[in-house]
Amino acid sequence: MDRIQIEKIYRDYKKDIYRYLLYLGKNHHLAEDLMQETFSRALVHLKPEHKDRVRPWLLRVAYRVFIDKMRKEKRVQYYDTEYFNELPETGTPESILIAKEKQEAVSEMLDTLTEIQRQTVLLYDFKGFSYQESADMMGIGLSRFKILLYRARQKLRNQQHREQTSHRLYSDVI
C-alpha cells in the first residue's frame, strides 16, 4: 500500500484502535505505544487484499500487540482508569454522573472476568463484530468463542444479580 492509503487508514481507524487498546491496557501511555506499534506493523504487513477488511485486521493486530506486550512484562500491574472520567461529555450534570457511575460499574464487572472472557465480550457485545469475525480475531474456533462468551455473560449476570440482592437488603434496613 502506498503512503497516502496508509495515512487515510490511520486517520479513519486511529480512534477505534486507541480506545480498544486503552480499554485492554487501561493505561493512556501504553495504549499510545501499542497503537503506534499496531500501525507500524500495518505499514509493513498490510496488503491491498486486506483493503475491504482493514478495521478487523487492525483490531486483530492490536490485540496481538497487546498480548505480546503483556507476555513480555509477565507481572501484575495496576492500571489508571481515571482517563475515562476526564473525557468531556455533553449533557446535564445528573446524566453525566449517572453515565459515569454506569461506566464504572460495567468496568468493574468486566474486570472480574478472565482476560479471554473480557476479550470475547468486548469484541462481540461492545465492538459489534460477528461470532466468526471475533473468533478469527482471537485466533480460536467458533464453538470455543461461543462457549467463552456464554460463560462470561453468565458470570456477569450472576454478579449483577448478587449486587441487586445486596442493594435490596441494604435498602430494607434503611
Accessible surface in RSA format (square Angstrom, percent):
REM  Atomic radii and reference values for relative SASA: ProtOr
REM  Chains: A
REM  Algorithm: Lee & Richards
REM  Probe-radius: 1.40
REM  Slices: 20
REM RES _ NUM      All-atoms   Total-Side   Main-Chain    Non-polar    All polar
REM                ABS   REL    ABS   REL    ABS   REL    ABS   REL    ABS   REL
RES MET A   1    64.38  33.3   4.07   2.7  60.32 143.6  12.13  10.3  52.26  69.2
RES ASP A   2    80.48  56.4  68.28  68.0  12.20  28.8  44.65 105.1  35.83  35.7
RES ARG A   3   169.05  71.0 160.14  81.6   8.91  21.2  71.98  98.4  97.07  58.8
RES ILE A   4   120.68  68.7 120.45  89.7   0.23   0.6 120.45  86.7   0.23   0.6
RES GLN A   5    76.88  43.0  74.88  54.7   2.00   4.8  25.30  53.9  51.58  39.1
RES ILE A   6    21.05  12.0  21.01  15.7   0.04   0.1  21.01  15.1   0.04   0.1
RES GLU A   7    69.31  39.8  67.18  50.8   2.14   5.1  29.33  56.7  39.98  32.6
RES LYS A   8   111.62  54.5 111.62  68.5   0.00   0.0  81.59  73.4  30.04  32.0
RES ILE A   9    16.41   9.3  16.38  12.2   0.04   0.1  16.41  11.8   0.00   0.0
RES TYR A  10    81.91  38.2  81.91  46.6   0.00   0.0  54.39  40.9  27.52  33.9
RES ARG A  11   146.06  61.3 128.06  65.3  18.00  42.9  60.36  82.5  85.71  51.9
RES ASP A  12    74.20  52.0  46.86  46.6  27.34  64.7  17.00  40.0  57.20  57.0
RES TYR A  13    52.12  24.3  52.12  29.7   0.00   0.0  14.54  10.9  37.57  46.3
RES LYS A  14    70.46  34.4  70.30  43.1   0.17   0.4  24.14  21.7  46.32  49.3
RES LYS A  15   128.61  62.7 125.98  77.3   2.62   6.2  71.72  64.6  56.89  60.6
RES ASP A  16    37.77  26.5  37.60  37.4   0.17   0.4   1.27   3.0  36.50  36.4
RES ILE A  17     0.00   0.0   0.00   0.0   0.00   0.0   0.00   0.0   0.00   0.0
RES TYR A  18    28.46  13.3  28.46  16.2   0.00   0.0  28.33  21.3   0.13   0.2
RES ARG A  19   132.14  55.5 129.22  65.9   2.92   7.0  43.76  59.8  88.38  53.6
RES TYR A  20     2.56   1.2   1.54   0.9   1.02   2.6   1.98   1.5   0.58   0.7
RES LEU A  21     0.17   0.1   0.00   0.0   0.17   0.4   0.00   0.0   0.17   0.5
RES LEU A  22     2.74   1.5   2.74   2.0   0.00   0.0   2.74   1.9   0.00   0.0
RES TYR A  23    33.35  15.6  33.26  18.9   0.10   0.2  33.26  25.0   0.10   0.1
RES LEU A  24     6.60   3.7   0.02   0.0   6.58  16.5   0.02   0.0   6.58  17.7
RES GLY A  25     0.23   0.3   0.00   N/A   0.23   0.3   0.23   0.6   0.00   0.0
RES LYS A  26    16.64   8.1  15.78   9.7   0.86   2.0  11.07  10.0   5.57   5.9
RES ASN A  27    48.69  33.6  48.30  46.7   0.39   0.9   1.26   3.0  47.43  45.8
RES HIS A  28    62.58  34.2  57.92  40.3   4.66  11.9  40.48  41.7  22.10  25.7
RES HIS A  29   125.85  68.8 125.22  87.0   0.62   1.6  85.35  88.0  40.49  47.1
RES LEU A  30    18.77  10.5  15.29  10.9   3.48   8.7  17.75  12.5   1.02   2.7
RES ALA A  31     0.26   0.2   0.00   0.0   0.26   0.6   0.02   0.0   0.24   0.6
RES GLU A  32    73.23  42.0  69.60  52.7   3.63   8.6  20.31  39.3  52.92  43.2
RES ASP A  33    88.45  62.0  82.48  82.1   5.97  14.1  20.89  49.2  67.56  67.4
RES LEU A  34     8.55   4.8   8.55   6.1   0.00   0.0   8.55   6.0   0.00   0.0
RES MET A  35    25.98  13.5  25.98  17.2   0.00   0.0  25.83  22.0   0.15   0.2
RES GLN A  36   128.73  72.0 121.41  88.7   7.32  17.4  40.23  85.6  88.50  67.1
RES GLU A  37    68.14  39.1  66.07  50.0   2.07   4.9  19.86  38.4  48.27  39.4
RES THR A  38     0.00   0.0   0.00   0.0   0.00   0.0   0.00   0.0   0.00   0.0
RES PHE A  39    17.75   8.9  15.02   9.3   2.73   7.1  15.35   9.3   2.40   6.9
RES SER A  40    49.28  41.6  43.05  57.5   6.23  14.4  41.34  88.0   7.95  11.1
RES ARG A  41    74.20  31.2  72.41  36.9   1.79   4.3  23.60  32.3  50.59  30.7
RES ALA A  42     1.13   1.0   1.12   1.7   0.01   0.0   1.12   1.6   0.01   0.0
RES LEU A  43   112.07  62.4  92.02  65.8  20.05  50.4  92.02  64.6  20.05  54.0
RES VAL A  44   107.64  70.8  81.36  73.7  26.28  63.3  86.81  75.4  20.83  56.5
RES HIS A  45    99.12  54.2  96.31  66.9   2.81   7.2  55.56  57.3  43.56  50.7
RES LEU A  46     8.41   4.7   0.06   0.0   8.35  21.0   0.06   0.0   8.35  22.5
RES LYS A  47    94.76  46.2  94.48  58.0   0.28   0.7  64.34  57.9  30.42  32.4
RES PRO A  48    83.71  61.0  78.08  71.2   5.63  20.5  78.08  64.5   5.63  35.0
RES GLU A  49   131.59  75.5  97.94  74.1  33.64  80.1  64.61 125.0  66.97  54.7
RES HIS A  50    52.34  28.6  50.60  35.2   1.74   4.5  30.87  31.8  21.47  25.0
RES LYS A  51   128.50  62.7 115.94  71.1  12.57  29.9  58.92  53.0  69.59  74.1
RES ASP A  52   130.73  91.6  95.30  94.9  35.43  83.8  33.14  78.0  97.58  97.3
RES ARG A  53   115.64  48.6 112.57  57.4   3.07   7.3  59.89  81.8  55.75  33.8
RES VAL A  54     8.87   5.8   6.29   5.7   2.57   6.2   6.29   5.5   2.57   7.0
RES ARG A  55    69.02  29.0  68.20  34.8   0.81   1.9  24.56  33.6  44.45  26.9
RES PRO A  56    15.95  11.6  15.95  14.5   0.00   0.0  15.95  13.2   0.00   0.0
RES TRP A  57    25.35  10.2  25.03  12.1   0.32   0.8  11.16   5.9  14.20  23.0
RES LEU A  58     0.00   0.0   0.00   0.0   0.00   0.0   0.00   0.0   0.00   0.0
RES LEU A  59     0.78   0.4   0.20   0.1   0.57   1.4   0.21   0.1   0.57   1.5
RES ARG A  60    47.96  20.1  47.76  24.3   0.20   0.5   4.60   6.3  43.36  26.3
RES VAL A  61    16.11  10.6  15.64  14.2   0.47   1.1  16.11  14.0   0.00   0.0
RES ALA A  62     0.00   0.0   0.00   0.0   0.00   0.0   0.00   0.0   0.00   0.0
RES TYR A  63    25.16  11.7  25.16  14.3   0.00   0.0  12.62   9.5  12.53  15.5
RES ARG A  64   116.63  49.0 115.51  58.9   1.12   2.7  41.49  56.7  75.15  45.5
RES VAL A  65     4.08   2.7   3.04   2.8   1.04   2.5   3.07   2.7   1.01   2.8
RES PHE A  66     4.72   2.4   4.72   2.9   0.00   0.0   4.72   2.9   0.00   0.0
RES ILE A  67    30.13  17.1  30.13  22.4   0.00   0.0  30.13  21.7   0.00   0.0
RES ASP A  68    47.40  33.2  44.96  44.7   2.44   5.8  14.25  33.5  33.14  33.1
RES LYS A  69    71.81  35.0  69.73  42.8   2.09   5.0  20.25  18.2  51.57  54.9
RES MET A  70    43.23  22.4  37.64  24.9   5.60  13.3  23.88  20.3  19.35  25.6
RES ARG A  71   153.61  64.5 145.61  74.2   8.00  19.0  51.63  70.6 101.98  61.8
RES LYS A  72   172.29  84.1 136.57  83.8  35.73  85.1  88.63  79.8  83.66  89.1
RES GLU A  73    41.72  24.0  25.11  19.0  16.61  39.5  16.68  32.3  25.04  20.4
RES LYS A  74   167.96  81.9 131.18  80.5  36.77  87.6  86.93  78.2  81.03  86.3
RES ARG A  75   173.44  72.8 143.76  73.3  29.68  70.7  58.55  80.0 114.89  69.6
RES VAL A  76   127.84  84.1 101.62  92.0  26.22  63.2 107.29  93.2  20.56  55.8
RES GLN A  77    53.68  30.0  37.17  27.2  16.52  39.3  19.55  41.6  34.13  25.9
RES TYR A  78   206.02  96.2 176.05 100.2  29.97  78.0 135.56 101.9  70.46  86.9
RES TYR A  79    76.29  35.6  49.16  28.0  27.13  70.6  37.93  28.5  38.36  47.3
RES ASP A  80    85.58  59.9  74.60  74.2  10.98  26.0  35.42  83.4  50.16  50.0
RES THR A  81    56.71  40.3  52.50  53.2   4.21  10.0  26.56  35.7  30.15  45.6
RES GLU A  82    93.18  53.5  93.18  70.5   0.00   0.0  37.12  71.8  56.06  45.8
RES TYR A  83    60.83  28.4  58.13  33.1   2.70   7.0  37.60  28.3  23.23  28.6
RES PHE A  84    41.62  20.8  40.31  25.0   1.31   3.4  40.31  24.4   1.31   3.7
RES ASN A  85    38.51  26.6  30.42  29.4   8.08  19.5  13.48  32.4  25.03  24.2
RES GLU A  86   130.79  75.1 101.52  76.8  29.27  69.7  45.40  87.8  85.40  69.7
RES LEU A  87    72.94  40.6  66.74  47.7   6.20  15.6  67.16  47.2   5.78  15.6
RES PRO A  88   128.68  93.8  98.47  89.8  30.21 109.8 109.40  90.3  19.28 119.8
RES GLU A  89    71.94  41.3  42.00  31.8  29.94  71.3  26.28  50.8  45.66  37.3
RES THR A  90   137.99  98.1 112.03 113.6  25.96  61.9  84.24 113.1  53.75  81.2
RES GLY A  91    54.65  67.4   0.00   N/A  54.65  67.4  29.53  81.0  25.12  56.2
RES THR A  92    82.10  58.4  78.56  79.6   3.54   8.4  75.63 101.6   6.46   9.8
RES PRO A  93   111.27  81.1 103.50  94.3   7.77  28.3 107.11  88.4   4.16  25.9
RES GLU A  94   132.84  76.3 129.36  97.9   3.48   8.3  47.18  91.2  85.66  69.9
RES SER A  95    53.76  45.4  45.43  60.6   8.34  19.2  45.84  97.6   7.92  11.1
RES ILE A  96    40.51  23.1  39.22  29.2   1.29   3.1  40.51  29.2   0.00   0.0
RES LEU A  97   103.66  57.7 102.46  73.3   1.20   3.0 103.49  72.7   0.16   0.4
RES ILE A  98    88.89  50.6  88.81  66.2   0.08   0.2  88.83  64.0   0.06   0.2
RES ALA A  99    45.65  42.0  37.98  58.6   7.67  17.5  42.23  59.5   3.41   9.0
RES LYS A 100    54.68  26.7  54.32  33.3   0.36   0.9  16.61  14.9  38.08  40.6
RES GLU A 101    95.90  55.1  90.09  68.2   5.81  13.8  33.64  65.1  62.26  50.8
RES LYS A 102   133.65  65.2 129.95  79.7   3.70   8.8  81.22  73.1  52.43  55.8
RES GLN A 103    71.80  40.1  64.67  47.3   7.13  17.0  38.36  81.6  33.44  25.4
RES GLU A 104    77.54  44.5  74.57  56.4   2.98   7.1  27.92  54.0  49.62  40.5
RES ALA A 105    44.84  41.2  40.40  62.3   4.45  10.1  44.03  62.0   0.82   2.2
RES VAL A 106    64.69  42.6  64.39  58.3   0.30   0.7  64.69  56.2   0.00   0.0
RES SER A 107    23.68  20.0  22.90  30.6   0.78   1.8  16.35  34.8   7.33  10.3
RES GLU A 108   115.77  66.5 111.81  84.6   3.96   9.4  40.63  78.6  75.14  61.4
RES MET A 109    26.15  13.5  26.15  17.3   0.00   0.0  13.64  11.6  12.51  16.6
RES LEU A 110     3.76   2.1   3.76   2.7   0.00   0.0   3.76   2.6   0.00   0.0
RES ASP A 111    62.62  43.9  43.81  43.6  18.81  44.5  23.67  55.7  38.95  38.8
RES THR A 112    63.06  44.9  42.44  43.0  20.62  49.1  50.30  67.6  12.76  19.3
RES LEU A 113     5.63   3.1   0.00   0.0   5.63  14.1   0.02   0.0   5.61  15.1
RES THR A 114    75.13  53.4  66.44  67.4   8.69  20.7  73.33  98.5   1.80   2.7
RES GLU A 115    62.64  36.0  55.82  42.2   6.82  16.2  42.60  82.4  20.04  16.4
RES ILE A 116    53.81  30.6  52.44  39.1   1.37   3.3  52.62  37.9   1.19   3.2
RES GLN A 117    22.50  12.6  22.50  16.4   0.00   0.0   0.85   1.8  21.65  16.4
RES ARG A 118    29.51  12.4  29.51  15.0   0.00   0.0   0.35   0.5  29.16  17.7
RES GLN A 119     0.55   0.3   0.53   0.4   0.02   0.0   0.00   0.0   0.55   0.4
RES THR A 120     0.00   0.0   0.00   0.0   0.00   0.0   0.00   0.0   0.00   0.0
RES VAL A 121     3.50   2.3   3.50   3.2   0.00   0.0   3.50   3.0   0.00   0.0
RES LEU A 122     8.68   4.8   8.68   6.2   0.00   0.0   8.68   6.1   0.00   0.0
RES LEU A 123     0.74   0.4   0.74   0.5   0.00   0.0   0.74   0.5   0.00   0.0
RES TYR A 124    58.96  27.5  53.06  30.2   5.89  15.3  19.73  14.8  39.23  48.4
RES ASP A 125    65.89  46.2  33.01  32.9  32.88  77.8  21.59  50.8  44.30  44.2
RES PHE A 126   112.45  56.3  79.50  49.2  32.95  85.7  82.62  50.1  29.84  85.4
RES LYS A 127    48.70  23.8  32.56  20.0  16.14  38.4  16.21  14.6  32.49  34.6
RES GLY A 128    62.39  76.9   0.00   N/A  62.39  76.9  29.97  82.3  32.41  72.6
RES PHE A 129    12.05   6.0   8.86   5.5   3.19   8.3   9.95   6.0   2.10   6.0
RES SER A 130    54.25  45.8  44.75  59.7   9.49  21.9  47.89 102.0   6.35   8.9
RES TYR A 131    76.07  35.5  74.44  42.4   1.64   4.3  45.61  34.3  30.46  37.6
RES GLN A 132    87.22  48.8  86.03  62.9   1.19   2.8  47.90 102.0  39.32  29.8
RES GLU A 133    45.32  26.0  44.51  33.7   0.81   1.9  12.08  23.4  33.24  27.1
RES SER A 134     0.00   0.0   0.00   0.0   0.00   0.0   0.00   0.0   0.00   0.0
RES ALA A 135     0.08   0.1   0.08   0.1   0.00   0.0   0.08   0.1   0.00   0.0
RES ASP A 136    65.14  45.6  54.70  54.4  10.44  24.7  18.72  44.1  46.42  46.3
RES MET A 137     3.64   1.9   2.80   1.9   0.84   2.0   2.53   2.2   1.11   1.5
RES MET A 138    20.53  10.6   1.20   0.8  19.33  46.0   1.97   1.7  18.56  24.6
RES GLY A 139    56.99  70.3   0.00   N/A  56.99  70.3  25.20  69.2  31.79  71.2
RES ILE A 140    38.14  21.7  21.61  16.1  16.53  39.8  30.55  22.0   7.59  20.6
RES GLY A 141    44.70  55.1   0.00   N/A  44.70  55.1  34.58  94.9  10.13  22.7
RES LEU A 142    62.33  34.7  55.33  39.6   7.00  17.6  55.33  38.9   7.00  18.8
RES SER A 143    80.64  68.1  74.20  99.0   6.43  14.8  45.53  96.9  35.11  49.2
RES ARG A 144   115.22  48.4 112.76  57.5   2.46   5.9  44.48  60.8  70.74  42.9
RES PHE A 145     0.00   0.0   0.00   0.0   0.00   0.0   0.00   0.0   0.00   0.0
RES LYS A 146    92.33  45.0  87.82  53.9   4.51  10.7  41.17  37.1  51.17  54.5
RES ILE A 147    82.25  46.8  79.62  59.3   2.63   6.3  82.23  59.2   0.02   0.0
RES LEU A 148    12.45   6.9  12.45   8.9   0.00   0.0  12.45   8.7   0.00   0.0
RES LEU A 149     2.86   1.6   2.86   2.0   0.00   0.0   2.86   2.0   0.00   0.0
RES TYR A 150   130.89  61.1 127.77  72.7   3.11   8.1  96.54  72.5  34.34  42.3
RES ARG A 151   138.05  58.0 134.44  68.5   3.60   8.6  30.65  41.9 107.40  65.1
RES ALA A 152     0.00   0.0   0.00   0.0   0.00   0.0   0.00   0.0   0.00   0.0
RES ARG A 153    66.16  27.8  64.68  33.0   1.48   3.5  18.63  25.5  47.53  28.8
RES GLN A 154    73.96  41.4  73.91  54.0   0.06   0.1  14.45  30.8  59.51  45.1
RES LYS A 155    81.41  39.7  77.27  47.4   4.14   9.8  55.71  50.1  25.70  27.4
RES LEU A 156    27.64  15.4  27.34  19.6   0.30   0.8  27.64  19.4   0.00   0.0
RES ARG A 157   138.30  58.1 133.61  68.1   4.69  11.2  64.91  88.7  73.39  44.5
RES ASN A 158    76.34  52.6  74.28  71.8   2.06   5.0  10.66  25.6  65.68  63.5
RES GLN A 159    24.08  13.5  24.08  17.6   0.00   0.0   7.51  16.0  16.57  12.6
RES GLN A 160    86.84  48.6  86.84  63.5   0.00   0.0  11.49  24.5  75.35  57.1
RES HIS A 161   112.45  61.5 110.83  77.0   1.62   4.1  72.71  74.9  39.74  46.2
RES ARG A 162   145.00  60.9 138.37  70.5   6.63  15.8  71.20  97.3  73.79  44.7
RES GLU A 163    83.82  48.1  79.01  59.8   4.81  11.5  41.07  79.4  42.75  34.9
RES GLN A 164    86.28  48.2  82.52  60.3   3.76   9.0  29.28  62.3  57.00  43.2
RES THR A 165    48.68  34.6  48.66  49.3   0.02   0.0  46.89  63.0   1.78   2.7
RES SER A 166    63.62  53.8  57.57  76.8   6.06  14.0  42.79  91.1  20.83  29.2
RES HIS A 167   122.92  67.2 118.50  82.4   4.42  11.3  81.91  84.4  41.01  47.7
RES ARG A 168   130.98  55.0 130.84  66.7   0.15   0.4  61.07  83.5  69.91  42.4
RES LEU A 169   111.65  62.2 110.29  78.9   1.36   3.4 110.76  77.8   0.89   2.4
RES TYR A 170   139.99  65.4 135.10  76.9   4.90  12.7 101.21  76.1  38.78  47.8
RES SER A 171    57.33  48.4  41.37  55.2  15.96  36.8  33.09  70.5  24.23  33.9
RES ASP A 172   115.04  80.6  83.56  83.2  31.48  74.4  32.26  75.9  82.78  82.6
RES VAL A 173   130.55  85.9  98.76  89.4  31.79  76.6 105.81  91.9  24.73  67.1
RES ILE A 174   144.88  82.4  92.51  68.9  52.36 126.2 110.90  79.9  33.98  92.2
END  Absolute sums over single chains surface
CHAIN  1 A    11470.4      10040.0       1430.4       6357.1       5113.3
END  Absolute sums over all chains
TOTAL         11470.4      10040.0       1430.4       6357.1       5113.3
